[in-house]
Amino acid sequence: MNVTVRDPRRDRILQRFAELCAASGPADQARRLREALALTRATRARDMIEVMIAAGAFESGALAVIGADATWIVSKGGTGRCLASIVLPGMSEEVSAEAASPALALLAAWAKAALVSVSRPAADQALPARPAGTLLH
């Protein structure tokens, strides 16, 4: 039997990060991107993210941190607030978050999705990243 115990420290860090993203303004995007990069275990090129930050390409930086395997959608309302929904590999439903910019909304949704994404036994790893028929709203 393959049992995974969740790390409550990791959960608190991700929850706090999602809250920071939701409460941050556009001026905080570079800081949040750097923090998100530090949260990832994958080896993302810090130099690449720094170039994106310098160019003001915050959305591209957020997508680079989130990774190509995530399914996502972003919208911006008339009030200027943005909503992002993400489905991480192995998840069956999307997780959404609202923030002041598309990049911040993506990062907040990513952190919240990581919180609800449960590690599964090896037999379940073959599930598609997005089951057939799953739609994002």
C-alpha positions, 0 to 999 in steps of 0.5 A: 500500500502506498500511503502519502502523509501531507506536510502541514508546513507545506500546506501552510506555505501554499495557503499563505502564498495563495493569500498573498497573491490574492492580496497583492497588486500589480507592483508585487508581481515580480516578488510573487513570481520569485517566491513561486519559483522558490516553491517549485521542486522542479529546476526552472531556469531562474535566469529565464524568469528574471528575463521575463520579469525584466521584460514585464512578461509576468503572465509568461513567467507565471505560466513557466512556473506553473508548467506545461502540464497544467490546464488553465484559463484566465479572465478579466472582469470589468472591474479589472480583477482577474480570475484564473482556473487551473487543473493540475495533472491528476486532478478531476476538477479545477481550482479558481482564484481571483487577483489583481492581475492575470499572473497573480491569479494564475499563481494563486490558483496554482498554489490552491490547486497544489493544496487540494491535489492529493498524491495518488498511488502509482496505479492512479498515476496513469490517469490523464491530466484532464479527464475527458469531458472536463470543462473549465468555466 
